């Protein structure tokens, strides 16, 4: 209801002339990692193609490929995202942009929304954003990042093994995200709101039952590792992000079990795939 | 909920507005008294490390409306880290002989990672031996689950190469467990995490950020144990510099460390971290390690103490803020405009951000709150709060004022 009311307010606020000529586009922003073919490797074609069918012109879409192993403010992260969004907006004459992010991609997009003066391209991008649909965003970080980074103090002091970690993992520690949310990012509790809507889809569980076909949507991983990693996470988590983190910034659009077909939960991997009708919901949102 | 309107002013527009408001009413403003939680550099100093990013020179300003019904925090909320875990270093001889791990609860997770240069020395579950009270426990009984490097990374835990993690079964219980690996080669990092433990080390910083040269205090406390038998610590900079810190027990039972981060390592993106290594007192003597994070900025600029309010055409409120700068850079100023509501209380109206290149010596940066962004129900007196100055060259938060300017 809140999201519908918000949409109505936006529509009312827009001039009739603008509404009549608006060109809608959609951007897919991946999570942590360096992508060169996120369409095939990160999202997979099904969700991208199903979602863009909701556009008047289904060619008005872009799948972002950047290096999100860096800090969110890095030129290779937010700078790259700004470049690709700017080019997309210009070449497709998009005036109404829906941004779909996954995981840490939500933090990179929130960096742009919160720091419009960082880069002179940011205001033009922000002005065209209708809203951001953030799938499983790590808005308050994840304890899994804290767990692997913490031991590396010893690395610095006495030369122990450097963990398999990147600046992005370092940034997603809960203690680091707490600082950035207080000082450089908007939209969390007690902080000024973002200039555009940031709507989170929250995954609440991981199902890895061998006999359950739903466990295979998005690609099944015989994930004995989950038995270990769950120790660090709340009962409500998608296997990587706790629900509280995913809900920390902006507004909650919905929890997975409230809208997915069959009341299915979305694991962190499934929330970027065409599972249980997620693609249909995103398509209809355009 | 009100729709957010966005007002964007780029360089040319700023210039146009400046010329058209040249004859508008102006008012000289002085910074309000510093609040206890404010971040204010005592004096300017050159950055120890020069960053030379490719900074955008184009001035940019933006403002948007805020919900007058949504109260905002007056100052950053402190983050307190809770730890149920510890790390220890095990040499080849120690791990072959057996390392004692103190557990306070069942269901612990033990992760073993080879040191750097020891990448070929990853262990398998079959290499491990578990002993409890001098008696060997069969692996099938001791381990509830086991996962290697690939499985852990697939689950989102980016562990070092060669890592092995095992979750102990409840049958192992609490007490002293001996972990050995007769086939161990080289040294290993052992990480013990006890999700079900009631022994919790809490660590927090007094402030989330300081200026280079200022002192920082971190405080620690223990739950589930009468006291700490010992506690020490290290503070580490983003560039890897580390310095020892000492905790002192306070009358209220907390442990406080006061230290001054080395100014030579201040500035730059990334956060400093304070690490505490402790052992809980009482019968169990469980180790606990925790860390917290904070920023140390290089104070190359600060607010000059004054501003000029300019009432622009169309009801916009513009505040031109003085900035003193020791070095040229791109500086950003942000602030929340509060207006007075019908009940006489001050409420958030709009947020403005503005960034511009300032030469050595400084200049002014203008915050502009367009009338279209201000709720019509709000009126004077106004106040600018949460005023911040950032050096965009190194992401340094140089100054932060809870209450900045009062305007009738």
Interface residues (C-beta under 8 A of the other chain):
Chain A: X2 X5 X6 X9 X10 X12 X13 X71 X73 X75 X115 X116 X117 X118 X119 X120 X122 X123 X124 X126 X127 X142 X144 X145 X147 X148 X150 X151 X153 X154 X155 X156 X157 X158 X159 X160 X161 X162 X163 X164 X165 X166 X169 X170 X173 X175 X176 X178 X179 X182 X183 X184 X186 X190 X191 X192 X193 X195 X196 X197 X221 X223 X224 X225 X226 X227 X228 X229 X231 X232 X239 X240 X268
Chain B: X1 X2 X3 X4 X5 X6 X8 X10 X53 X54 X56 X58 X60 X61 X62 X64 X66 X67 X70 X71 X72 X73 X76 X77 X79 X81 X85 X87 X89 X107 X109 X113 X114 X115 X116 X118 X144 X145 X146 X147 X151 X152 X153 X154 X155 X156 X157 X158 X159 X160 X161 X165 X166 X167 X189 X191 X193 X195 X208 X209 X234 X236 X240 X242 X269 X270 X271 X273 X275 X289 X291 X292 X293 X294 X295 X332 X336 X348 X351 X353 X354 X355 X386 X388 X392 X395 X397
